[in-house]
Amino acid sequence: MTSTPPASPEREYLKVARKLIRGTDNHKYDPFTRVTYQDTLNSDRWQFPEDLISLYHHPLYNELSDAQKWQLALEEGLHFFSFNIHGEQALVTEMEPRLYRDKRAGEDPVSSTYLQRFIHEENAHTYMLAGYCVRYGGAVKRDRNFVVQVPKLSIEAEDALYYGRIWVLENYLGYVNKIAFDHPDLDRTAQDIHRFHHHDEARHKAWDKAMLEENVLRIQRAADESGQPCSELAELRRLLDAYIDYVCTASTDPGPYRTLKLENIPALRQAVQKLPARQAQHARWIDPVRRYFDKIGLTDAAAKT
């Protein structure tokens, strides 16, 4: 009698996809009624955590009136939500063609079934965030998104870069979300939006992580099979570090400074970015991201020399 060969073990990312499908379905909500928007914002409550306001650690902040500080917090909240919207729109635009294409890792029917849920939640986030921006700021702020560098890479490295950039962005957003929804002085609507976004993104980050690790593993395996040094991992790390720098720079936006009619805005923005306290804030979300990259083999080539 001919024995049946054992089935190949299921890839880890497929297990993650099945788990995330269940998790998403257990947390369904109506995106059009999820947030109850205040008719009027409270003038004695922050719209963005005060200690995350970009100007907070600069001497000029202490010269502002209470009304100016409140307006600055609102403007920084509007910028943060708008930055979030544009980042997620770019994500969805690139993710949709992957559905059921079945050419690369994460494009199979099981993964695509989860990705449809992922895309639905990102679209729901855009609706939720834009609801705040339009009601309290008049519009979503203009797109200042990063011009993505697309060097010639293998298929696996292209996907690792795609999911790695999402991982970076969502770790920054999650860092702010967590501080905001736990902030005792934040206004109700802003607090709710940060909480809802943070809860959903926990699942999205799990998928980004699974896909990043799968593609890094494939790059490493291809290098081992060819017997050639793997230069792509170092290039990926360089590109991801550049994206981290972009996110840090974009978090200090000149728009709020213009609204308050502050002077010498380009110089002020540069000074804020160089403040040790501001850099220490960024390090709280950047350092874990970089340690994770090191752990999975995306090691900074410069650190080895």
C-alpha positions in Angstrom: 0.0 0.0 0.0 1.3 3.5 -0.9 1.4 5.8 2.0 0.3 9.4 1.7 3.1 11.8 2.2 2.7 14.1 5.2 1.2 17.5 4.4 3.6 20.5 4.5 3.3 22.5 7.7 1.2 25.6 7.3 3.2 28.8 7.0 3.2 30.9 10.1 1.6 33.9 8.4 -1.4 31.8 7.4 -1.9 30.9 11.0 -1.8 34.6 11.9 -4.3 35.4 9.1 -6.8 32.8 10.5 -6.4 34.2 14.0 -6.8 37.8 12.9 -10.0 36.9 10.9 -11.5 35.6 14.0 -10.3 38.5 16.1 -11.7 41.1 13.6 -15.0 39.3 13.3 -15.3 39.3 17.1 -14.9 43.1 17.2 -17.3 44.3 14.5 -18.6 47.8 14.7 -20.6 50.3 12.6 -17.9 52.8 11.3 -20.6 55.5 10.8 -21.8 55.5 14.4 -18.8 54.4 16.3 -17.7 57.9 17.4 -20.1 60.4 19.0 -18.6 63.8 18.0 -19.0 66.6 20.4 -21.1 69.6 19.2 -18.5 71.9 20.8 -14.9 71.2 21.9 -14.2 72.0 25.6 -11.9 75.0 26.0 -10.6 73.6 29.3 -9.6 70.2 27.8 -6.7 69.4 25.5 -7.2 68.2 22.0 -3.7 66.6 21.9 -1.5 65.6 24.8 0.2 68.7 26.0 3.6 67.0 26.5 3.5 65.7 22.9 3.0 69.1 21.4 6.1 69.7 19.3 6.8 73.1 20.8 6.2 71.9 24.4 10.0 71.7 25.3 11.0 74.9 23.5 11.3 78.1 25.6 8.8 79.8 23.3 6.0 77.6 24.6 6.1 79.3 28.0 5.5 82.7 26.3 2.2 81.6 24.7 -1.1 82.4 26.4 -3.4 79.6 27.5 -5.6 80.3 24.5 -2.7 80.0 22.2 -1.6 76.7 23.8 -5.1 75.3 23.4 -5.2 76.3 19.7 -1.7 74.9 19.2 -2.8 71.6 20.7 -5.9 71.5 18.4 -3.7 72.2 15.3 -1.3 69.5 16.3 -4.1 67.1 16.8 -5.5 67.9 13.4 -2.1 67.4 11.8 -1.6 64.1 13.6 -5.0 62.8 12.4 -4.4 64.1 8.8 -1.0 62.5 8.7 -2.7 59.3 9.8 -5.3 59.6 7.1 -2.8 60.1 4.3 -0.6 57.3 5.5 -3.5 54.8 5.6 -4.8 55.9 2.2 -1.4 55.2 0.7 -1.4 51.8 2.5 -4.8 50.8 1.1 -3.9 51.9 -2.4 -1.0 49.6 -2.5 -2.7 46.7 -0.6 -5.9 46.4 -2.7 -4.1 45.0 -5.9 -2.6 42.2 -3.7 -6.1 40.7 -3.0 -6.3 37.1 -4.3 -3.4 37.8 -6.7 -1.6 34.7 -5.2 1.8 35.6 -6.6 3.6 36.5 -3.4 3.4 35.6 0.3 0.2 37.0 1.8 -1.8 37.0 -1.4 -3.5 33.6 -1.1 -7.2 33.3 -0.4 -6.8 33.0 3.4 -4.6 36.0 3.6 -6.8 38.0 1.2 -9.8 37.2 3.4 -8.1 38.9 6.3 -6.7 41.8 4.1 -10.3 42.6 3.1 -11.0 43.2 6.8 -7.8 45.1 7.2 -8.7 47.4 4.3 -12.3 47.8 5.7 -10.9 48.9 9.1 -8.4 51.4 7.5 -11.2 52.9 5.5 -13.3 53.1 8.7 -10.4 54.9 10.4 -10.2 57.4 7.6 -13.9 58.2 8.1 -13.4 58.5 11.8 -10.4 60.7 11.7 -11.7 62.9 8.9 -14.9 63.4 10.9 -12.8 65.1 13.6 -10.7 67.1 11.1 -13.7 68.4 9.1 -15.9 69.3 12.2 -13.2 71.0 14.2 -10.6 72.1 11.7 -12.7 72.7 8.5 -10.8 70.2 6.4 -8.2 67.4 6.4 -4.8 69.0 6.3 -2.8 68.6 3.1 -0.8 65.5 2.3 2.9 65.8 3.2 3.6 62.1 2.6 7.0 60.7 2.1 8.2 60.3 -1.6 8.9 56.6 -1.3 12.3 55.6 -2.6 11.8 52.5 -4.8 15.2 51.0 -5.6 15.6 47.8 -7.6 14.9 44.9 -5.1 13.8 41.3 -5.2 10.1 40.6 -4.8 10.6 39.5 -1.2 12.6 42.7 -0.4 10.0 44.9 -2.0 7.4 43.3 0.3 9.6 43.5 3.3 10.1 47.2 2.7 6.4 47.7 2.2 5.4 46.0 5.4 8.4 47.4 7.3 7.4 51.0 6.5 3.9 50.2 7.7 5.3 48.7 10.9 7.3 51.9 11.5 4.3 54.2 10.9 1.9 52.1 13.0 4.4 52.0 15.9 4.6 55.8 15.9 0.8 56.2 15.6 0.4 53.6 18.4 2.8 55.4 20.7 0.8 58.6 20.4 -2.6 56.8 20.6 -1.6 55.0 23.8 -0.5 58.2 25.5 -3.6 60.1 24.3 -6.4 57.7 25.2 -4.9 57.3 28.7 -4.5 61.1 29.1 -6.7 62.4 31.9 -6.9 65.9 30.4 -7.8 65.0 26.8 -11.2 66.0 25.5 -13.7 63.1 25.1 -14.0 62.8 21.3 -10.2 63.0 20.7 -9.7 60.4 23.5 -12.3 58.0 22.0 -10.7 58.2 18.5 -7.2 57.5 19.8 -8.6 54.5 21.8 -10.5 53.0 18.8 -7.6 53.4 16.5 -5.1 51.8 18.9 -7.3 48.8 19.5 -7.7 48.1 15.8 -4.1 48.7 14.9 -3.0 46.0 17.3 -4.3 43.4 14.8 -2.8 45.3 11.9 0.6 45.3 13.5 0.4 41.6 14.0 -0.1 41.1 10.3 2.7 43.5 9.4 5.0 41.6 11.7 4.1 38.2 10.3 4.6 39.4 6.7 7.9 41.2 7.4 9.3 38.2 9.2 8.2 35.8 6.3 9.8 38.0 3.7 13.1 38.5 5.6 13.2 34.7 6.1 12.8 34.2 2.3 15.6 36.7 1.6 17.9 34.9 4.0 17.0 31.5 2.6 17.7 32.6 -1.0 21.1 34.0 0.1 22.0 30.7 1.8 21.0 28.6 -1.2 23.0 30.8 -3.6 26.0 30.9 -1.3 26.2 34.7 -2.0 26.4 37.4 0.7 23.0 39.0 1.4 23.3 42.7 0.8 19.5 43.3 0.5 19.0 43.1 4.3 21.4 45.9 4.9 19.8 47.9 2.1 16.4 47.3 3.6 17.6 48.5 7.0 19.0 51.7 5.4 15.7 52.4 3.7 13.7 51.7 6.9 16.0 53.9 9.0 15.4 56.7 6.4 11.7 56.2 6.8 12.0 56.5 10.6 13.8 59.8 10.1 11.0 61.0 7.8 8.3 60.1 10.4 10.2 62.1 13.1 10.6 65.1 10.8 6.9 65.0 9.7 5.7 64.9 13.3 7.0 68.5 13.6 4.8 70.2 11.1 5.1 74.0 10.3 1.3 74.3 9.8 0.4 74.8 13.4 3.1 77.4 13.8 1.7 79.3 10.8 -1.8 79.2 12.3 -0.4 80.9 15.5 1.6 83.4 13.3 4.9 82.5 14.9 8.0 84.0 13.5 11.0 82.4 11.8 9.1 79.1 11.3 11.8 77.2 9.4 14.4 77.9 12.0 12.0 77.2 14.8 11.0 73.9 13.3 14.7 72.9 13.1 15.4 74.0 16.6 12.4 71.9 17.9 13.6 68.8 16.1 17.1 69.2 17.8 15.7 69.5 21.3 17.1 66.7 23.5 13.7 66.2 25.2 12.0 66.0 21.7 14.5 63.4 20.6 14.1 61.5 23.8 10.3 61.3 23.1 11.0 59.8 19.7 13.5 57.3 21.1 10.7 55.8 23.2 9.0 54.4 20.0 12.0 54.2 17.8 14.3 52.1 20.0 11.9 49.1 20.2 11.4 49.2 16.5 15.1 49.1 15.8 15.7 46.3 18.3 13.0 44.3 16.6 14.7 44.9 13.2 18.0 43.7 14.7 16.2 40.6 16.1 14.8 39.4 12.8 18.1 40.0 10.9 17.6 43.6 9.6 20.8 44.7 11.2 22.2 48.2 10.7 25.3 47.6 8.6 27.0 50.7 10.0 26.7 49.3 13.5 28.8 46.3 12.5 31.8 48.4 11.4 
